[in-house]
Amino acid sequence: MRLLVACGAAGAISAAFSAPLAGAFYAFEVVLGAYTSAALVPVIASAVTAWLVARGLTHQSFLMVPGFPSPVSVEMIGQTVLIGIICAFVSILVMLAVAFSERCFQRVTLFSGFVRPILGGLLLGGLALLTPTVLGAGHGAMQILLVSNPSWLLLTTTIVLKILASAVSLGSGFRGGLFFASLLLGALIGQLYSVVLTGPFPTLALQPGTAAIAALAALGTGVLGAPFSMVCLALEITGDFSVTVGAVVASSVCALIVRELFGYSFATWRFHLRGEVIRGPQDIGWVRQMSAASLMRADFENALTTMPIGEAQKLFSPAQVRQVVLRDPNGSYAGIVAAATLHSVTNRDDDPLGSLAQQQDEYLLPTTSVREILKAFERSEADVLAVIDRADHRVTIGTLSESHVLRTYGEELERRNQELFSR
């Protein structure tokens, strides 16, 4: 199934943009998540075949970009770095806007089912009355906006309304994604950058075409999480290597910032939210299945907080017990006492065991994912955490050690990688 989806994606992108390399790299980066010899032939065959069929049915040409390419220089590299930074934050904004729109539509129970797309269509129609460019899609819309020399006001309006239109469309239930929307938005942002900078610095500003292609690749990388695909796409739709240099720099910067600040791409996120079996190269599905309930140990030593320390030292031998989970008289979780701490105490035989308790407010719920578990261990600096049934009841149902989580996660990750590469 994964390979079939990869071939379909490679063929579709190859035919739509006359870019077989971009289609193939998209399949490897977003769907498969690795470059394997077993998948190379079918993915490349699908991309090339789709490109040949599309070329036989339609007239294909390079994208016309305004102005002459800016020569590769230190100034050009520096400005493409700035474009990459701008596109990184815009791509995060776009993804958050889509998530916010979905939450808004879901909270309004009146607009459930088939009513949501109707409302979404009305909102999109209202935005289109302000400027029809928000409905633009495909090469035609991008080509017109690139060569029509739009003003900064038109560019700004189109960018803002296009982001709103994309968020409303996906949030109200229309099928699709942000593939072309991210490319169009990136091209518009690059043009806007060039237009704004040309006024005060006419000799320093990048040419509109160079800035547009760099921003197109950068924003596409931020949203889709496929930098090699976007670089190849920039090269294949323009046929200009000097323009592609800016795309390489901007895409790299954007990918780094989005990964550090947001963590994942929109494509992977959508697979995850829809609950598909194929959820992107990181396979969020199996990571989510590794929860505290599946990793914890149900056999653990426990004691009341009121038990005297002297009695606990006799009952729990340090050779057999590593920690003791405490419970208060009501049965609720009250912390953990390490065996080493317990037996290091002297002259306090009559003190309650609860006086040695640690991690009273640090615990895990059964549904906590493995990534949240690792964050909890890092935050608490504890070796073992208790797992409770629910936050309002706080009855301990198991314990979980950091070493066990890391070992299990590493073994599962290695097994998944072996399965992937064996294909």
C-alpha positions, -999 to +999 in steps of 0.1 A: +000+000+000+028+024+009+046+018-024+014+022-044+006+055-028+042+066-035+039+057-071+006+075-074+019+106-058+051+106-080+030+102-111+005+129-103+031+155-094+052+146-124+023+150-148+009+182-132+041+201-131+062+184-159+086+175-131+094+138-129+123+144-105+102+164-081+075+138-082+099+110-075+116+128-046+082+137-031+073+101-030+105+092-013+105+121+012+068+123+022+053+089+016+082+064+019+105+084+041+136+067+027+155+061-005+155+024-012+167+004-042+135-017-040+113+013-044+135+032-069+124+014-101+085+015-096+086+051-083+108+064-112+088+044-137+055+059-125+069+095-126+085+091-160+054+074-175+031+100-162+053+127-176+054+111-210+016+107-211+010+143-200+035+156-226+017+137-253-017+151-243-008+187-234+016+215-244+042+218-217+066+247-212+088+263-186+073+288-161+080+324-172+095+344-144+098+382-145+132+399-148+166+384-153+180+359-128+200+376-100+237+365-102+249+342-074+267+363-049+271+368-011+242+394-012+220+370-031+227+342-007+220+364+023+187+376+009+175+340+001+184+332+037+161+360+048+134+347+024+137+313+039+132+327+074+101+346+063+086+316+046+093+294+076+071+315+099+044+319+072+043+282+066+038+276+104+011+303+103-007+285+074-007+252+092-019+267+125-046+286+105-059+253+090-060+236+125-078+266+140-103+266+112-110+229+117-115+234+154-139+263+148-161+243+124-161+213+147-172+233+178-202+246+160-225+216+162-251+233+141-228+230+111-223+193+112-223+169+082-231+183+048-238+219+062-201+226+068-191+225+032-220+248+023-209+273+049-173+269+037-184+276+001-203+307+012-172+320+030-150+313+000-174+330-023-173+361+000-135+361-002-136+357-039-158+388-042-130+408-026-104+394-050-110+365-074-073+356-071-080+336-040-097+309-062-066+307-084-051+272-088-027+256-113+000+270-135-024+296-150-029+315-117+008+315-108+019+325-143-006+354-145+005+367-111+042+364-120+041+383-153+014+408-146+037+430-124+012+433-095+014+460-069+024+454-033-012+460-022-025+433-045+002+409-035-004+415+002-042+412-001-039+380-022-015+364+003-037+371+033-070+361+016-054+330+001-043+318+035-078+324+048-094+307+018-071+276+022-079+274+060-117+277+054-116+252+026-099+225+045-115+233+078-150+231+064-144+196+050-134+201+014-109+175+002-075+185-009-043+198+007-019+227+005+004+215-022-003+241-049-015+267-024+019+266-007+036+271-041+014+300-051+017+317-017+055+312-018+057+328-052+036+358-041+057+362-009+089+363-030+074+388-054+063+410-025+097+408-010+113+420-042+087+448-047+090+461-012+128+461-012+132+475-047+118+509-035+146+518-010+173+495-024+168+492-062+203+479-069+204+455-039+170+438-042+166+404-058+149+402-091+112+393-088+117+360-105+146+349-084+129+359-052+096+342-062+112+308-070+133+309-038+102+316-017+081+291-037+106+263-028+110+275+008+073+277+016+066+244-001+094+228+020+079+243+052+044+230+045+051+197+027+084+188+045+101+178+012+131+200+005+146+179-023+113+178-041+109+215-040+145+222-052+139+198-081+106+214-088+122+248-089+148+236-114+123+217-136+096+244-139+122+271-147+150+253-164+174+278-148+201+266-125+211+300-112+176+306-099+176+272-083+206+281-061+184+306-042+158+278-039+183+255-023+194+280+003+159+292+012+145+257+014+173+245+037+168+275+061+130+271+061+132+233+067+155+238+097+133+265+113+100+246+108+115+214+122+128+231+153+097+253+160+069+232+147+082+196+145+066+182+114+051+190+080+015+195+070+015+163+050+025+142+079+002+160+102-028+155+079-021+117+076-020+116+114-052+136+120-072+115+095-061+083+111-048+068+079-027+036+079+000+055+060+007+086+081+039+098+065+076+088+068+077+092+106+049+067+110+032+086+138+007+057+141+030+032+157+046+059+179+011+067+192+004+030+199+034+029+223+016+044+253+022+042+290-004+015+294+015-008+269+049-001+284+043-001+321+050-029+346+019-038+367+039-056+394+054-030+418+059-026+455+037-002+473+031+010+508+011+035+529+026+069+536+019+064+573+042+033+575+072+039+598+105+042+580+120+015+602+093-010+593+098-002+556+135-008+558+129-043+572+101-050+546+118-038+514+153-051+508+175-030+486+186-062+468+151-070+457+133-036+455+145-005+436+116+018+445+084+018+465+052+035+453+034+053+481-003+057+486-022+078+511-049+063+534-075+070+506-055+048+482-044+077+460-009+080+446+014+099+470+049+097+454+078+073+451+107+064+474+139+050+460+153+020+478+187+037+480+171+067+497+151+046+521+181+026+534+203+057+536+181+072+563+192+066+599+178+074+633+143+081+618+127+047+624+094+062+637+090+089+610+064+082+583+075+069+550+057+097+533+084+122+545+108+106+519+083+108+490+095+122+457+076+129+424+043+135+442+031+156+413+049+137+385+030+108+370+018+094+337-016+085+324-023+053+305-028+071+272+004+092+274+024+086+242+060+076+242+072+110+232+053+127+260+067+100+284+103+109+274+095+146+279+081+138+313+113+119+323+135+148+310+113+174+329+113+155+362+148+141+360+134+109+375+144+073+366+110+058+373+075+073+371+042+060+383+012+054+360-022+063+375-056+054+362-069+090+358-060+125+370-091+128+393-087+094+409-049+089+411-048+052+418-015+037+408-018+010+382+019+005+372+054+019+370+076+028+341+114+033+339+132+056+315+157+029+305+128+005+296+111+032+274+143+041+256+152+004+250+117-005+237+114+026+215+149+020+200+141-017+193+108-008+177+123+020+156+150-004+144+125-031+135+104-006+115+134+006+096+144-029+088+109-036+075+109-005+054+143-011+038+135-048+032+107-036+008 
